[in-house]
């Protein structure tokens, strides 16, 4: 699959590179695994030579040998001596950048700690000594979210406060997914686009795998993802076990409960069978950034009707079907599992459709607030409210796969309940509207 989107990110990275000719730049690029960080770097800096250090899980001596080879290949310069310590390679790059501009990319930066826990302290020392003189464009990339946050956001860490920019790469927006699918088929129907969004969450690697395999319809995508030898079967574990460590079993149980519709803390604790999961839920939200607490629009942060949601669409799919039906996976009953997914597709994709429109509206930049609303009893719920404070307008949306299932009178009754409960939007121009597959 060709490279898509990321024009804003490319512009930012190229501007930073230009700024580095006058003063040293230290940019952190982070994002979940498979999001496309490395491809973004290649696209942004592919117009001129740059040093690329990939931190494989090898000894420090082996890494330094590969880094020396990269320098000799790209710059045509031989580094004398063995240089078996990363600090020596890094110091050489900074000293060289004092005489000419250089771009250095260090990929999987968090894994340097495996070589030597003191590496970041050594980097800090060299950076502090040379950065005022060096014309260096230093880019460090990392996939393990908690580690990258700890390295740069924890004031006890040596590299705290050293970065000059922090760029977090997001999944493809809905418009990019539409463009990708349209480039691969002219016969796509809205449910195919919804499947691409619901199953991949816009993660670049997952989208590319499906397109490269010719999986362009909903059924083809399900077939490709849920089959013998599919990367997607083990992907949930591969992406999260390292993040969670020894407590991964509890975290997996929590995420499975949320994916299966237990979205309140009480329901999650009942499903997992643990009386107090507050610490786990907080870490999933704050440290790992995998779930989010949702509150009704204009609701109080500590209200009892908070709901938890998995942010990543792929993880939502994986825990809803792959993890839940792990016994079928172990038996190799992939045909049966695909039938289960098709059986439950309308309900699963109905929730994904709400997320799709929220993401689509957010990407327009036309609204000052987006959210949903529900009352404490669960009697009234509004899927999406889009507000523009500048012109004092708000539109209330009911989202259904089938437009014939949308009742505007029922939506307006819920809107009236919202107005009574919150007291908001007095004197505003209000509208009610339905959204369905046809509006994607």
Legacy VTK file of the C-alpha trace (Angstrom):
# vtk DataFile Version 3.0
C-alpha trace
ASCII
DATASET POLYDATA
POINTS 440 float
0.000 0.000 0.000
1.290 3.446 -0.852
1.831 6.125 1.776
-1.327 8.019 2.740
-2.049 11.207 4.656
0.136 12.551 7.464
0.641 15.866 5.640
0.372 17.846 8.865
2.870 15.626 10.665
5.284 15.745 7.725
5.096 19.542 7.661
5.822 19.672 11.399
8.837 17.363 11.132
10.282 19.238 8.169
9.842 22.561 9.931
11.670 21.134 12.951
14.478 19.943 10.675
14.783 23.432 9.221
14.827 24.965 12.723
17.636 22.599 13.726
19.992 24.418 11.369
19.867 27.300 13.803
19.421 25.533 17.145
19.400 21.933 18.319
16.031 20.157 18.185
15.081 17.105 20.255
11.749 15.644 19.099
9.891 12.712 20.663
7.648 10.800 18.245
5.397 8.284 19.939
2.247 6.288 19.292
0.971 2.742 19.597
2.585 -0.164 17.775
1.823 -0.433 14.050
0.675 3.208 13.838
3.251 4.031 11.146
5.912 6.066 12.972
8.855 4.673 11.000
7.117 5.135 7.645
6.249 8.697 8.631
9.916 9.446 9.387
10.978 7.974 6.046
8.404 10.045 4.197
9.315 13.240 6.037
13.099 12.945 5.731
13.486 10.801 2.618
14.396 13.860 0.523
17.870 14.038 2.103
20.288 11.666 3.900
19.787 11.078 7.621
21.162 8.690 10.211
18.771 5.944 11.297
19.614 3.961 14.441
17.255 1.055 15.072
17.501 -0.219 18.648
17.211 -3.960 18.164
17.265 -6.184 21.238
20.946 -6.895 21.064
23.992 -6.142 23.178
25.255 -2.598 23.358
28.421 -3.612 21.519
26.403 -5.130 18.648
24.160 -2.076 18.452
27.122 0.280 18.346
28.651 -1.742 15.523
25.473 -1.356 13.475
25.357 2.370 14.293
28.990 2.783 13.160
28.107 1.044 9.886
25.177 3.418 9.411
27.438 6.432 9.908
30.051 5.106 7.506
27.412 4.263 4.874
25.447 7.524 5.085
28.232 9.997 5.858
31.237 8.224 4.440
33.143 8.729 7.674
35.052 6.127 9.652
34.855 6.293 13.445
38.196 5.219 14.879
38.378 2.779 17.781
35.904 0.137 18.828
33.281 2.554 20.197
31.387 -0.150 22.061
29.434 2.332 24.204
26.411 4.192 22.917
27.468 7.374 24.714
30.597 7.507 22.528
28.599 7.157 19.301
26.124 9.787 20.488
28.927 12.148 21.464
30.533 11.730 18.025
27.240 12.631 16.313
26.762 15.737 18.482
30.352 16.912 17.915
29.995 16.388 14.172
26.726 18.365 14.211
28.669 21.319 15.610
30.264 21.696 12.182
27.372 20.684 9.896
23.640 20.026 10.201
22.667 16.420 10.955
19.439 14.508 11.401
19.605 11.473 13.698
16.601 9.166 14.168
16.696 6.630 17.021
13.867 4.113 16.614
12.488 1.983 19.494
14.277 4.396 21.775
12.776 2.927 24.945
14.728 -0.300 24.385
18.074 1.423 24.974
17.411 0.914 28.675
17.797 -2.835 28.141
21.436 -2.328 27.157
22.373 -0.183 30.122
20.066 1.615 32.575
22.602 4.471 32.681
22.311 5.259 28.957
19.745 8.035 29.394
21.888 9.729 32.041
24.848 9.556 29.684
22.749 11.004 26.861
21.633 13.833 29.135
25.218 14.690 29.972
26.308 14.784 26.322
23.189 16.660 25.190
23.620 19.312 27.869
27.245 19.803 26.848
26.768 20.087 23.094
23.212 21.127 22.250
23.935 24.867 22.407
26.484 24.451 19.615
25.149 21.487 17.619
22.965 21.832 14.521
21.287 18.549 15.383
17.819 17.336 14.474
17.406 14.489 16.972
14.263 12.369 16.577
13.554 9.549 19.031
10.665 7.154 18.349
9.037 4.716 20.732
6.112 2.311 20.791
5.733 1.346 24.445
3.621 4.244 25.591
4.259 3.998 29.313
8.026 3.813 28.860
8.193 6.817 26.544
6.022 8.858 28.877
8.152 7.861 31.846
11.412 8.752 30.099
10.296 12.249 29.144
7.431 13.154 31.490
8.752 11.888 34.844
10.738 14.658 36.544
12.939 12.028 38.193
14.235 10.795 34.810
17.454 12.284 33.362
15.919 13.271 30.004
12.964 15.038 31.604
12.445 18.426 29.987
15.122 17.919 27.322
12.746 17.440 24.382
11.799 20.481 22.312
8.721 18.850 20.709
6.473 15.878 21.518
4.536 14.453 18.588
1.978 11.696 19.181
0.872 9.918 16.008
-2.862 9.243 15.782
-4.689 6.627 13.675
-5.802 7.495 10.160
-8.816 9.842 10.197
-12.063 8.706 8.607
-11.494 10.703 5.411
-8.157 8.960 4.830
-9.819 5.563 5.289
-12.415 6.550 2.696
-9.641 7.557 0.300
-7.736 4.297 0.836
-10.784 2.114 0.259
-11.805 4.105 -2.811
-8.322 3.664 -4.280
-8.596 -0.115 -3.927
-12.169 -0.628 -5.144
-14.927 1.307 -6.839
-17.575 -1.106 -5.579
-17.316 -0.517 -1.833
-20.537 -0.101 0.132
-20.823 1.822 3.420
-20.632 -1.368 5.495
-17.201 -2.071 3.967
-15.943 1.341 5.064
-17.421 0.821 8.513
-15.698 -2.568 8.745
-12.344 -1.043 7.809
-12.802 1.539 10.565
-14.251 -0.839 13.175
-11.721 -3.650 12.651
-8.508 -1.633 12.232
-9.243 1.608 14.053
-7.240 3.361 11.350
-3.957 1.717 12.421
-1.715 2.011 9.352
-0.191 -1.482 9.476
-3.564 -3.194 9.838
-5.095 -1.189 7.000
-2.106 -1.944 4.767
-2.285 -5.682 5.507
-5.945 -5.870 4.536
-5.516 -3.816 1.360
-2.407 -5.733 0.303
-4.294 -9.009 0.820
-7.183 -7.802 -1.330
-9.549 -7.776 1.664
-11.742 -4.867 0.599
-15.239 -6.028 1.588
-16.528 -6.586 5.090
-16.617 -10.372 4.729
-13.147 -10.464 3.158
-11.752 -8.396 6.042
-13.276 -10.723 8.627
-11.990 -13.745 6.690
-8.480 -12.297 6.492
-8.290 -11.291 10.140
-9.840 -14.451 11.599
-7.995 -17.313 9.949
-5.127 -19.708 10.545
-1.787 -17.871 10.608
-3.322 -14.394 10.696
-1.154 -11.762 12.391
-4.285 -10.335 13.988
-4.969 -13.393 16.158
-1.951 -12.821 18.412
-1.747 -9.067 17.906
-3.715 -8.159 21.034
-1.313 -10.094 23.229
1.777 -8.926 21.369
0.820 -5.302 21.781
-0.181 -5.323 25.426
1.549 -8.022 27.485
4.818 -6.097 27.477
2.990 -2.940 28.516
1.101 -4.604 31.374
3.827 -6.885 32.724
2.977 -9.525 35.326
-0.522 -8.117 35.950
-1.594 -8.539 32.341
-4.202 -11.178 33.270
-6.210 -8.715 35.364
-5.918 -6.005 32.730
-7.058 -8.422 30.022
-10.087 -9.414 32.123
-11.032 -5.753 32.580
-10.711 -4.993 28.879
-12.705 -8.104 27.972
-15.488 -7.006 30.321
-15.606 -3.506 28.804
-15.541 -4.883 25.255
-18.526 -7.094 26.083
-20.620 -4.165 27.298
-19.798 -3.905 31.033
-18.987 -0.216 31.025
-19.669 0.928 34.604
-17.135 0.307 37.348
-19.589 -1.835 39.306
-20.366 -4.005 36.293
-16.678 -4.389 35.466
-15.816 -5.435 39.014
-18.687 -7.935 39.038
-17.569 -9.408 35.717
-13.922 -9.700 36.772
-14.812 -10.898 40.283
-12.592 -8.359 42.044
-13.996 -5.952 44.605
-11.844 -2.896 43.914
-10.344 -2.301 40.469
-9.912 1.444 40.887
-6.120 1.342 40.615
-6.181 -0.862 37.530
-8.786 1.320 35.815
-6.824 4.461 36.602
-3.623 3.027 35.154
-5.434 1.817 32.033
-6.694 5.360 31.553
-3.786 7.551 32.694
-0.654 5.450 32.167
-1.552 3.158 29.280
-4.154 5.429 27.616
-6.179 2.419 26.463
-9.510 3.280 28.056
-11.300 6.531 28.791
-13.942 7.467 31.324
-16.936 8.913 29.543
-19.351 11.215 31.266
-22.597 12.643 29.918
-22.177 16.020 28.287
-22.152 18.617 31.091
-22.067 15.814 33.670
-19.929 15.988 36.778
-16.544 14.183 36.631
-17.257 12.177 39.803
-20.856 11.306 38.974
-21.974 7.694 39.390
-23.137 7.321 35.791
-19.639 7.367 34.305
-18.902 4.757 31.659
-15.609 3.257 30.531
-14.741 2.779 26.880
-11.823 1.176 25.035
-10.267 3.888 22.880
-8.640 1.679 20.250
-11.099 0.069 17.795
-8.835 -2.890 17.079
-8.445 -3.704 20.775
-12.208 -3.402 21.156
-12.684 -5.951 18.364
-9.890 -8.200 19.644
-11.210 -8.404 23.201
-14.839 -8.669 22.060
-14.224 -11.637 19.764
-10.681 -13.063 19.764
-10.107 -12.998 23.527
-13.699 -13.892 24.414
-13.705 -16.909 22.104
-10.119 -17.977 22.776
-11.270 -21.592 23.124
-12.474 -21.554 19.509
-9.152 -20.017 18.474
-7.235 -22.762 20.290
-9.319 -25.407 18.490
-8.720 -23.731 15.155
-12.465 -23.232 14.721
-12.006 -20.053 12.719
-15.022 -20.678 10.518
-17.238 -20.878 13.593
-15.714 -17.677 15.004
-16.302 -15.831 11.756
-19.948 -16.863 11.879
-20.196 -15.517 15.440
-18.750 -12.180 14.279
-21.236 -12.004 11.399
-24.068 -12.939 13.771
-23.174 -10.105 16.143
-22.047 -7.659 13.489
-25.055 -5.353 13.482
-24.796 -4.697 17.220
-20.988 -4.424 17.255
-20.830 -2.193 14.184
-23.721 -0.078 15.444
-21.542 1.117 18.326
-18.626 1.532 15.907
-20.825 3.737 13.719
-21.344 6.129 16.629
-17.579 6.316 17.094
-17.123 6.842 13.363
-19.328 9.918 13.273
-17.737 11.317 16.420
-14.306 10.926 14.790
-15.566 12.325 11.497
-17.051 15.413 13.144
-13.962 15.926 15.291
-11.816 15.896 12.166
-13.705 18.788 10.596
-12.641 21.332 13.225
-16.116 22.880 13.010
-17.282 22.195 16.570
-16.322 23.465 20.006
-17.733 20.455 21.868
-18.746 16.892 20.976
-20.188 14.250 23.254
-23.070 12.007 24.174
-25.582 12.218 26.980
-27.536 9.770 29.126
-29.494 10.108 32.340
-28.745 8.173 35.532
-31.606 5.737 35.047
-30.642 4.924 31.482
-34.099 5.902 30.236
-32.861 8.628 27.889
-29.683 8.530 25.807
-28.454 10.731 22.981
-25.744 9.281 20.744
-24.042 12.508 19.714
-24.370 16.207 20.433
-22.357 18.623 18.256
-21.996 22.134 19.620
-20.619 25.333 18.098
-20.382 27.980 20.791
-19.342 30.682 18.311
-22.712 30.731 16.545
-24.656 29.267 19.498
-25.918 26.210 17.634
-26.181 22.592 18.734
-27.365 19.541 16.817
-28.594 16.353 18.486
-27.993 13.132 16.566
-29.479 9.637 16.651
-27.120 7.115 15.017
-28.475 3.891 13.514
-27.224 1.566 10.798
-30.641 1.645 9.128
-32.107 5.137 8.565
-35.622 3.690 8.854
-34.872 2.874 12.507
-34.372 6.555 13.359
-37.277 8.334 15.080
-36.857 12.108 15.175
-39.840 12.594 17.528
-38.215 10.187 20.000
-34.893 12.027 19.610
-36.558 15.367 20.285
-38.164 13.940 23.434
-34.693 12.901 24.612
-33.408 16.347 23.726
-36.092 17.900 25.911
-35.034 15.600 28.769
-31.429 16.750 28.270
-32.446 20.414 28.379
-34.427 19.910 31.576
-31.632 17.964 33.259
-28.724 20.237 32.314
-30.236 23.683 31.819
-27.804 24.230 28.947
-28.315 25.816 25.518
-30.963 28.319 26.620
-31.489 30.725 23.748
-29.444 28.626 21.315
-30.538 27.413 17.883
-31.144 23.660 18.228
-31.683 20.935 15.628
-32.251 17.176 15.596
-30.982 14.834 12.911
-30.463 11.174 12.139
-27.209 9.604 10.938
-26.900 6.194 9.280
-24.642 4.149 7.015
-25.823 6.310 4.144
-24.204 9.383 5.721
-20.694 7.998 6.058
LINES 1 441
440 0 1 2 3 4 5 6 7 8 9 10 11 12 13 14 15 16 17 18 19 20 21 22 23 24 25 26 27 28 29 30 31 32 33 34 35 36 37 38 39 40 41 42 43 44 45 46 47 48 49 50 51 52 53 54 55 56 57 58 59 60 61 62 63 64 65 66 67 68 69 70 71 72 73 74 75 76 77 78 79 80 81 82 83 84 85 86 87 88 89 90 91 92 93 94 95 96 97 98 99 100 101 102 103 104 105 106 107 108 109 110 111 112 113 114 115 116 117 118 119 120 121 122 123 124 125 126 127 128 129 130 131 132 133 134 135 136 137 138 139 140 141 142 143 144 145 146 147 148 149 150 151 152 153 154 155 156 157 158 159 160 161 162 163 164 165 166 167 168 169 170 171 172 173 174 175 176 177 178 179 180 181 182 183 184 185 186 187 188 189 190 191 192 193 194 195 196 197 198 199 200 201 202 203 204 205 206 207 208 209 210 211 212 213 214 215 216 217 218 219 220 221 222 223 224 225 226 227 228 229 230 231 232 233 234 235 236 237 238 239 240 241 242 243 244 245 246 247 248 249 250 251 252 253 254 255 256 257 258 259 260 261 262 263 264 265 266 267 268 269 270 271 272 273 274 275 276 277 278 279 280 281 282 283 284 285 286 287 288 289 290 291 292 293 294 295 296 297 298 299 300 301 302 303 304 305 306 307 308 309 310 311 312 313 314 315 316 317 318 319 320 321 322 323 324 325 326 327 328 329 330 331 332 333 334 335 336 337 338 339 340 341 342 343 344 345 346 347 348 349 350 351 352 353 354 355 356 357 358 359 360 361 362 363 364 365 366 367 368 369 370 371 372 373 374 375 376 377 378 379 380 381 382 383 384 385 386 387 388 389 390 391 392 393 394 395 396 397 398 399 400 401 402 403 404 405 406 407 408 409 410 411 412 413 414 415 416 417 418 419 420 421 422 423 424 425 426 427 428 429 430 431 432 433 434 435 436 437 438 439
